Amino acid sequence: MRIAIFGTGGVGGYFGARLAQAGEDVTFVARGEHLQALRKSGLRVDSINGDFLVQPVKAASEPSEIGPVDLVIVGVKAWQVSGAARAMKPLVGPVTTVLPLQNGVDAPSQLSAELGNESVIGGLCKIVSFIVGPGHIRHAGFEPLVVVGELDNRRSERVQKIHEMFTKAGVKVTIAADIQVALWTKFLFISAFSGVGALTGEAAGKVRSSPETRALLMRAMEEVYALAHVRRISLPEDSVEKALASVDALPDDATSSMQRDIADGRPSELESQTGAVVRLAGESGVAVPTHESIYGVLQQLEMKARQV
């Protein structure tokens, strides 16, 4: 399968490297020092499952250098998806599948708006990974998981092929029975964990061990659970319990990418996570006071990072 990784960060870099290691024809879209390092030294991955190096690496600065592929894996930050959808058009031909792995629930519709419904499937991943430096990715937490599914939940040949491809690469992958339930299950976890972590400036160990912050985390999760049901997303009754268990399973020093970006004064996924909860709750007439409070504080930092 001919694959393009659009966004060679912690997510795209890790999964692209695993696929390339397994012999798939992978080209990474990157720029600047990251691109130079990929071309010169390959892609180094430090992983809790064992370090490895992919070399040589196929990399390009522009999608037009690559042309249409079989699969585009979208690894950019959630706030970059709309722009990425426009930029990746040279990669998308009549039989191309576009697989988003972003946090949040907006990426499939944003991609479909630019590329057409027939090109886009649903997807998400579970991993703690990030760029250490040019050409260098670190996988620091969670057993990597990819979840895929057609947006109408039918069992298609292309989804089955993607499942087989990740399985061959040694990556755990599942085909969702209901992709919206899968997306919202992660949304419940990540929006609460990111928001509380960014608000407090604390990593998972302290967030979950303090009674006050654990209660805040639980309230945030419960708000997303209530919102999902009003929007007719049938999350299981134990969704909050399982999300808390996922937080408990994280390394003590684990943080979300949104939290790290806010702490470093960079633009973050605030609008796609906490902001999306507030926006969707407003559309649905659901009260989400915990998320509104977190958003109100963090929005000031976001505006500063974006120099608004």
C-alpha positions in Angstrom: 0.0 0.0 0.0 1.3 3.5 -0.9 1.0 5.7 2.1 1.6 9.4 2.9 2.0 10.6 6.4 0.7 14.2 6.5 2.0 15.5 9.8 5.1 13.7 11.0 4.8 14.5 14.7 4.4 12.2 17.7 1.4 10.4 16.1 2.2 10.4 12.4 5.9 9.8 13.0 5.3 6.8 15.3 2.7 5.0 13.2 4.4 5.9 9.9 7.7 4.5 11.2 6.0 1.2 12.3 4.4 0.9 8.8 7.7 1.7 7.1 9.5 -0.8 9.3 7.1 -3.5 8.2 7.9 -2.8 4.6 5.0 -0.5 3.5 5.7 2.2 1.0 5.6 5.2 3.3 6.4 8.8 2.5 6.5 11.4 5.2 5.5 15.0 4.6 7.7 17.3 6.8 9.6 20.5 6.6 12.6 22.4 8.0 15.1 20.6 10.2 12.7 17.7 10.7 12.7 17.0 7.0 16.5 17.4 6.7 17.1 15.0 9.6 14.7 12.4 8.1 16.5 12.5 4.8 20.0 12.5 6.3 19.7 10.2 9.3 16.3 8.5 9.1 13.5 8.4 11.6 14.5 7.3 15.2 11.8 6.1 17.5 12.5 5.6 21.2 9.7 3.4 22.5 8.6 1.6 25.7 8.2 -1.4 23.3 11.8 -1.2 22.1 13.7 1.5 20.2 14.2 1.3 16.4 15.5 3.3 13.5 13.9 3.6 10.0 16.6 4.3 7.4 16.5 5.3 4.6 13.3 7.4 4.8 11.2 8.7 2.0 10.3 12.3 2.8 8.9 15.3 1.0 8.2 18.9 1.8 5.2 19.3 -0.5 2.3 16.8 -1.3 2.7 17.7 -5.0 6.1 15.9 -4.9 4.3 12.7 -4.0 1.1 12.7 -5.9 -2.0 10.5 -5.3 -1.5 7.6 -2.8 -3.7 4.8 -1.5 -3.8 6.1 2.0 -3.2 9.4 3.7 -2.7 9.2 7.5 -3.5 12.6 8.9 -1.2 13.3 12.0 -1.4 17.1 12.3 -2.8 18.8 15.4 -6.6 19.0 15.5 -6.6 22.8 15.0 -4.6 22.3 11.8 -7.0 19.9 10.1 -8.9 22.3 7.9 -5.7 23.8 6.5 -4.2 20.4 6.1 -7.2 19.2 4.1 -6.7 21.9 1.5 -2.9 21.3 1.4 -3.2 17.5 0.9 -5.4 17.6 -2.2 -2.5 16.5 -4.5 -2.3 13.3 -2.4 -6.0 12.4 -2.9 -7.0 10.6 -6.1 -10.2 8.7 -7.0 -9.3 5.6 -4.8 -7.4 7.4 -1.9 -8.6 6.8 1.6 -8.0 9.6 4.2 -7.6 8.4 7.8 -7.6 11.1 10.5 -6.0 10.2 13.9 -6.8 13.5 15.7 -8.1 14.2 19.2 -11.6 15.5 19.3 -14.6 14.7 17.1 -14.4 17.3 14.3 -11.7 16.0 12.0 -13.8 13.7 9.8 -16.3 16.4 8.9 -13.6 19.0 8.3 -11.8 16.7 5.9 -15.0 15.6 4.2 -15.8 19.3 3.6 -12.7 19.7 1.5 -12.1 16.2 0.1 -15.5 14.7 -0.2 -17.3 12.2 2.0 -16.2 9.2 -0.2 -12.5 9.7 0.6 -12.7 10.0 4.4 -13.1 7.3 7.1 -13.2 7.7 10.8 -10.2 7.0 13.0 -8.4 7.7 16.3 -5.4 6.4 18.2 -4.3 5.8 21.7 -0.7 6.7 22.4 1.5 9.1 24.3 4.2 10.2 21.9 6.0 13.4 20.9 8.8 14.9 18.9 12.1 14.9 20.9 14.1 16.7 18.2 14.5 16.6 14.4 14.0 13.1 13.1 13.4 11.8 16.6 10.1 10.5 18.1 9.5 9.2 21.6 6.7 6.8 22.5 6.3 7.2 26.3 3.0 5.7 27.3 0.0 3.5 26.4 0.1 0.4 24.2 -0.4 2.0 20.8 -3.9 1.4 19.4 -5.5 2.5 16.2 -9.3 2.4 15.7 -10.8 2.8 12.3 -14.3 2.6 10.8 -16.4 3.9 7.9 -18.5 6.9 8.9 -21.7 5.0 8.2 -20.3 1.9 10.1 -20.5 -0.4 7.2 -17.8 -3.1 6.9 -15.8 -2.1 3.8 -12.9 -3.7 1.9 -10.7 -0.6 2.4 -11.2 -0.6 6.2 -10.3 -4.3 6.3 -7.2 -3.7 4.3 -6.1 -1.0 6.7 -6.7 -3.3 9.6 -4.5 -6.0 7.9 -1.8 -3.4 7.2 -1.5 -2.2 10.9 -1.7 -5.8 12.1 1.2 -6.8 9.9 3.1 -3.9 11.3 2.6 -5.1 14.9 0.2 -2.3 15.8 -2.9 -3.2 17.7 -5.9 -2.1 15.6 -9.7 -2.6 15.8 -12.6 -1.8 13.5 -15.2 0.1 15.4 -18.7 -1.2 15.5 -19.8 2.4 15.8 -17.1 4.9 14.9 -18.9 7.9 16.6 -19.1 6.0 19.9 -15.4 5.3 19.5 -14.5 8.9 18.8 -16.6 10.2 21.7 -15.2 7.6 24.1 -11.7 9.1 23.5 -13.2 12.6 23.4 -14.5 12.1 26.9 -11.1 11.0 28.2 -8.9 13.4 26.4 -10.9 16.6 26.8 -11.2 16.1 30.5 -7.6 15.0 31.0 -6.2 17.8 28.8 -8.3 20.5 30.3 -7.6 19.6 34.0 -3.9 19.0 33.3 -3.5 22.3 31.5 -5.5 24.2 34.1 -3.5 22.8 37.1 -0.1 22.4 35.3 0.2 18.9 36.9 0.9 15.6 35.3 -1.3 12.5 35.6 0.2 11.3 38.9 -0.8 14.4 40.8 -4.0 15.0 39.0 -5.4 11.5 39.9 -4.0 11.3 43.4 -5.4 14.7 44.7 -9.0 14.3 45.8 -9.8 17.8 44.5 -8.4 17.4 41.0 -9.7 13.9 40.7 -13.2 15.1 41.4 -12.7 17.9 38.9 -11.6 15.4 36.3 -14.6 13.2 37.0 -17.1 16.1 36.7 -15.5 17.1 33.4 -15.9 13.5 32.1 -19.5 13.3 33.3 -20.4 16.5 31.4 -19.1 15.0 28.1 -21.0 11.7 28.9 -24.2 13.7 29.3 -23.5 15.8 26.2 -22.9 12.6 24.1 -26.3 11.1 25.1 -28.2 14.3 24.2 -26.5 14.2 20.8 -27.6 10.5 20.5 -24.1 9.0 20.8 -24.7 5.8 22.8 -21.7 5.8 25.1 -21.7 2.8 27.5 -22.8 3.4 31.1 -19.3 2.7 32.4 -17.6 5.2 30.1 -16.5 7.6 32.9 -15.3 4.7 35.0 -13.2 3.3 32.1 -11.8 6.8 31.3 -10.7 7.3 34.9 -9.1 3.8 34.8 -7.1 5.0 31.7 -5.9 8.0 33.6 -4.8 5.7 36.5 -2.9 3.6 34.0 -0.8 6.5 32.7 2.8 7.0 33.8 3.0 9.5 36.7 4.7 12.1 34.5 2.2 11.7 31.6 0.7 14.9 30.1 -1.4 15.6 27.1 -0.1 17.3 23.9 -2.6 20.2 24.6 -1.2 20.6 28.1 2.4 20.6 26.9 1.6 23.2 24.1 -0.2 25.5 26.5 2.6 25.2 29.1 5.2 26.1 26.4 3.2 29.1 25.1 2.3 27.4 21.7 -1.0 27.3 19.9 -2.9 24.2 21.2 -5.9 22.0 20.6 -8.0 23.9 23.2 -10.7 24.8 20.6 -10.9 21.2 19.4 -11.1 19.8 22.9 -12.4 22.0 25.8 -13.7 24.5 23.3 -15.5 21.9 21.3 -17.3 20.6 24.4 -18.5 24.1 25.2 -19.5 24.8 21.6 -21.4 21.5 21.1 -23.1 21.9 24.6 -24.3 25.3 23.5 -25.8 23.8 20.3 -27.4 21.0 22.3 -28.7 23.0 25.3 -26.5 21.1 27.8 -24.9 22.6 30.9 -21.1 22.1 31.0 -20.0 24.4 33.8 -16.7 22.6 34.5 -15.6 22.8 30.9 -16.8 26.4 30.7 -14.7 27.4 33.7 -11.6 25.6 32.3 -12.1 27.1 28.9 -12.5 30.6 30.3 -9.1 30.4 32.0 -7.2 28.6 29.2 -8.6 30.8 26.4 -6.6 33.7 27.7 -3.4 31.7 27.3 -4.4 30.5 23.9 -5.1 34.0 22.7 -1.7 35.0 23.9 0.0 32.1 22.2 -1.8 33.0 18.9 -1.1 36.7 19.5 -4.8 37.6 19.1 
